[in-house]
Amino acid sequence: MYHHSRTNRIVSLEVRSKTLAYAVFEGFASLIDFSVSSSKRGNCHARRVEMLMRRFQPEVIVLRKNLAGSSRDTPAVRAAIQSIRAFARALGVRVVSIDKRFIEKTFWHEAKLTKHETALLLAACFPVLTWYVPRKRKPWMPEDRRMQYFDATATGLAYFASNGDAEVVQQLLSDAESRCQSLVENT
């Protein structure tokens, strides 16, 4: 059905000042683990990434490239990313940054999707995520922490799309769109 990417195992990270979410892929069509951890200390990310690298032994670590001046471009996030890069370099693991615009382009076929719609689409791609799709957020509500699972997963899929698997990732997303309607009705 789908061929496997040249890169077998990746760890996709969503780095924020006090939280770190990850999604581990075995090829683009197999999400094998995901989680989010938080700490009051900003320097916990490198230790968490060290645990992930020892446990999963990825070929690549994928990060979302934060635009300069964006709300996620903080000194704490820059320091965390720098320490993650240094640790990965010491272990000989390649680190790739994916631009936010490319991630959006991967998921926006004909119309711009909201984060909630993207989460529903990812849950249709990877049924294990279905239980973690939060209810649609009202404008005055803070973002649900579980959305970070979907941010990390979206970044990972965008990596595979940028790495020569764009057509099969699009096919995976197209197949999921047909299943997505039942998820919309249940949320």
C-alpha positions, 0 to 999 in steps of 0.5 A, a space after each residue: 500500500 505505502 512504501 517506507 521512507 528512506 528514514 525509518 525512525 524519527 522523533 518529532 519534537 514540539 518545544 515550548 518554554 515549559 513543555 516538550 511534546 514528542 511523536 515517534 514515527 517508524 516510517 511515515 505511516 506508523 506513529 509508535 509513541 507520543 507524549 508531552 511532559 512539563 517542568 517548572 524548570 526550563 532546562 529539562 528538555 535536554 534530559 528528556 530528549 536524552 531519554 527519548 534518544 536512548 529509548 528510541 534510537 532515532 535516525 533524525 530529530 525533527 523540530 519546528 522552526 520558530 519564526 523570529 519574533 513569534 510568540 514561540 521564539 523565546 529565550 527559553 525555547 531557543 536555549 532548549 533547542 540549542 541544547 537539544 542540537 548540541 546533545 544530538 550532535 554529540 550522539 551523531 543524530 541528525 537534527 532537521 528543522 521544518 518551517 511552519 509554512 511548510 507544515 501548513 502547506 502539507 495539511 492545507 490542500 484546498 482550504 486553510 484548516 484550523 488546529 482542531 481540524 488538523 487534529 481531527 485529520 491526524 486522528 483519522 490518520 493515526 487512530 491511537 490519537 482519537 481519544 486525545 482530540 480535545 473539544 473545539 476551543 472557544 476563542 476565550 479558552 486557552 489551548 488544550 495541552 493535548 494539542 501539542 501531541 498533534 503539533 509534534 505529529 504534524 511536524 513529523 509528517 511534514 518532515 516525511 513530506 519534505 524528505 521525498 515522501 510528499 505524494 504518499 503523505 498526501 495520499 495518507 492524508 487524503 485517505 484520512 479525510 474520508 474517515 474524518 467526517 465521523 470524527 467531526 460528528 463525535 466531537 
